[in-house]
Amino acid sequence: MKNGESIPLNSIPVLGPAEFREKMTGELRRGARIASWFVSAPHMYLVLAYDGRGALEALATAPETVWNSVCAEFPQAGMFEREMAEQGTIRVVDHPWLKPVRAPRDEKSFFRVDGSEVHEVGLGPVMGDGAAPVHYRFQCHGEKVLHLEAALGYSHRGIEKLLLGAPHSRTLHYVETLAGDCSAGHAAAYCLAMEALSGETAAPEALKIRSLALELERLAHHVGDIGELCGAVSFTPPAAACRRLMGDYMEMTAALCGNHFGRGIFRPGGLGVAVDREVLKRLFYRLEEAYSETVDALNLMRNSPSVMGRFENCGVLPGAIARQLGMVGPAARASGVSRDARAQFPVGDVPNFGVAVGKNGDVYDRAKVRWLEIRDSGRIVSQLCGAIDGAGAVPVTKYPKLRPSELAVALVEGWRGEISHTVLTGADGLVKHYKIVDPSFRNWTGLEYLMRGGQISDFPLCSRSFNLSGCGYDL
């Protein structure tokens, strides 16, 4: 199947447990990766992604009560196994470390290093910047980090359960706020899944405005991330400029829909707002001014040898590790993993762009990938402002009617990375299972890994170069 398509549940091959395991491990060895993996009684469903040919494959099995972990050979499976075990859908054995994903944790579940001069440093869960709660445990010997462990899930939001029975009046609100700073990305994935299940299609002009919103979101947050990286090394001129410019890009999004986060733009079947040519003309001129200032701020950072020297060889994540962990987004591309859903799983006409990749997987490369994507997103937004007529985009007010007993998969490249929504409908045509895989769910293990052997003083810089979402993880 392709991205944004649906298939009947009875067309998905239901394999025996042994055959399912053999098929899964064989495909992973041949280069497939896990797009989604969950249990929806009475079956376990696995969606495999084949980046090389832009295809998806769904498998199912009637799971046995015990599942022998495949995490030792395929680390990308580890988080999914831990999640299913925590939910009580299966009992996982032989997992190297079956610690909680979102459930409350006691002291015994944290890894501890003992030894002379070894000490422990705790950070969070209440974060000073008002971010979602995350608790970090560092095991250190002096400044050297021996082990970092992140505990999340303190909010117990239960978004996936709230989406059961969709579509209804609150569905889109839940989707737009499940990872608040990636509203457009998750709303785009939701709409793509709903359109696949209903057979509805959005008008070409509506699809262009959706792309515009996604690239504005990417611009805003990539520029903001660059500012945070500069702030982490106390290089205040570009830090201050980028934070202001992030607000300017969000103001452009607000000009489209009245909301800085793009809430209200996306609706299954089209848009929730009307966008006319005058708005797009004003947006184009504001973009030209903001983008010119963005280039100046980025050049200020790039031309500072002390800043670049601080970024280089800091928080190195090898490409082999990023692939094994199934990482996505700028964090993966900085390590040389050329993985971008816009390129491998395109939906509709995608403007030309280059997949930006790094070599060393350090903070420098994670910043470089962002500034290359800022360049491409600025060009794409400029092109779209001139290409959109606006007359063909009519606001949609009705809920889509979904086909019963089908499965749809939607992959969208949000600014943090690939967003995956897998939706199953019941016999009544309503959602009976909704599985979301946010980029942060995949990438947090990468942040933990790269800190091993590093300096604890490097953590603020490494953390900001990943900029993961506690909300997107806590579903």
Rosetta blueprint (number, residue, H / E / L):
1 M L
2 K L
3 N L
4 G L
5 E E
6 S E
7 I E
8 P E
9 L H
10 N H
11 S H
12 I L
13 P L
14 V E
15 L E
16 G L
17 P H
18 A H
19 E H
20 F H
21 R H
22 E H
23 K H
24 M H
25 T H
26 G H
27 E H
28 L H
29 R H
30 R L
31 G L
32 A L
33 R E
34 I E
35 A E
36 S E
37 W E
38 F E
39 V E
40 S E
41 A L
42 P L
43 H E
44 M E
45 Y E
46 L E
47 V E
48 L E
49 A E
50 Y E
51 D L
52 G L
53 R L
54 G L
55 A E
56 L E
57 E E
58 A E
59 L E
60 A E
61 T E
62 A L
63 P L
64 E L
65 T L
66 V E
67 W E
68 N E
69 S L
70 V L
71 C L
72 A L
73 E L
74 F L
75 P H
76 Q H
77 A H
78 G H
79 M H
80 F H
81 E H
82 R H
83 E H
84 M H
85 A H
86 E H
87 Q H
88 G L
89 T L
90 I L
91 R E
92 V E
93 V E
94 D L
95 H L
96 P L
97 W L
98 L L
99 K L
100 P L
101 V L
102 R L
103 A L
104 P L
105 R L
106 D L
107 E H
108 K H
109 S H
110 F L
111 F L
112 R L
113 V L
114 D L
115 G L
116 S L
117 E L
118 V E
119 H E
120 E E
121 V E
122 G E
123 L E
124 G L
125 P L
126 V L
127 M L
128 G L
129 D L
130 G L
131 A L
132 A L
133 P L
134 V L
135 H E
136 Y E
137 R E
138 F E
139 Q E
140 C E
141 H E
142 G L
143 E L
144 K E
145 V E
146 L E
147 H E
148 L E
149 E E
150 A E
151 A E
152 L L
153 G L
154 Y L
155 S L
156 H L
157 R L
158 G L
159 I H
160 E H
161 K H
162 L H
163 L L
164 L L
165 G L
166 A L
167 P L
168 H L
169 S L
170 R L
171 T H
172 L H
173 H H
174 Y H
175 V H
176 E H
177 T H
178 L L
179 A L
180 G H
181 D H
182 C H
183 S H
184 A H
185 G H
186 H H
187 A H
188 A H
189 A H
190 Y H
191 C H
192 L H
193 A H
194 M H
195 E H
196 A H
197 L H
198 S H
199 G L
200 E L
201 T L
202 A L
203 A L
204 P H
205 E H
206 A H
207 L H
208 K H
209 I H
210 R H
211 S H
212 L H
213 A H
214 L H
215 E H
216 L H
217 E H
218 R H
219 L H
220 A H
221 H H
222 H H
223 V H
224 G H
225 D H
226 I H
227 G H
228 E H
229 L H
230 C H
231 G H
232 A H
233 V L
234 S L
235 F L
236 T H
237 P H
238 P H
239 A H
240 A H
241 A H
242 C H
243 R H
244 R H
245 L H
246 M H
247 G H
248 D H
249 Y H
250 M H
251 E H
252 M H
253 T H
254 A H
255 A H
256 L H
257 C H
258 G L
259 N L
260 H L
261 F L
262 G L
263 R L
264 G L
265 I L
266 F E
267 R E
268 P L
269 G L
270 G E
271 L E
272 G L
273 V L
274 A L
275 V L
276 D L
277 R H
278 E H
279 V H
280 L H
281 K H
282 R H
283 L H
284 F H
285 Y H
286 R H
287 L H
288 E H
289 E H
290 A H
291 Y H
292 S H
293 E H
294 T H
295 V H
296 D H
297 A H
298 L H
299 N H
300 L H
301 M H
302 R H
303 N L
304 S L
305 P H
306 S H
307 V H
308 M H
309 G H
310 R H
311 F H
312 E L
313 N L
314 C L
315 G L
316 V L
317 L L
318 P L
319 G H
320 A H
321 I H
322 A H
323 R H
324 Q H
325 L L
326 G L
327 M L
328 V L
329 G H
330 P H
331 A H
332 A H
333 R H
334 A L
335 S L
336 G L
337 V L
338 S L
339 R L
340 D L
341 A H
342 R H
343 A H
344 Q H
345 F L
346 P L
347 V L
348 G L
349 D L
350 V L
351 P L
352 N L
353 F L
354 G L
355 V L
356 A L
357 V L
358 G L
359 K L
360 N L
361 G L
362 D L
363 V H
364 Y H
365 D H
366 R H
367 A H
368 K H
369 V H
370 R H
371 W H
372 L H
373 E H
374 I H
375 R H
376 D H
377 S H
378 G H
379 R H
380 I H
381 V H
382 S H
383 Q H
384 L H
385 C H
386 G H
387 A H
388 I L
389 D L
390 G L
391 A L
392 G L
393 A L
394 V L
395 P E
396 V L
397 T L
398 K L
399 Y L
400 P L
401 K L
402 L L
403 R L
404 P L
405 S L
406 E E
407 L E
408 A E
409 V E
410 A E
411 L E
412 V E
413 E E
414 G L
415 W L
416 R L
417 G L
418 E E
419 I E
420 S E
421 H E
422 T E
423 V E
424 L E
425 T E
426 G L
427 A L
428 D L
429 G L
430 L L
431 V E
432 K E
433 H E
434 Y E
435 K E
436 I E
437 V E
438 D L
439 P H
440 S H
441 F H
442 R H
443 N H
444 W H
445 T H
446 G H
447 L H
448 E H
449 Y H
450 L H
451 M L
452 R L
453 G L
454 G L
455 Q E
456 I H
457 S H
458 D H
459 F H
460 P H
461 L H
462 C H
463 S H
464 R H
465 S H
466 F H
467 N L
468 L L
469 S L
470 G H
471 C H
472 G H
473 Y H
474 D L
475 L L
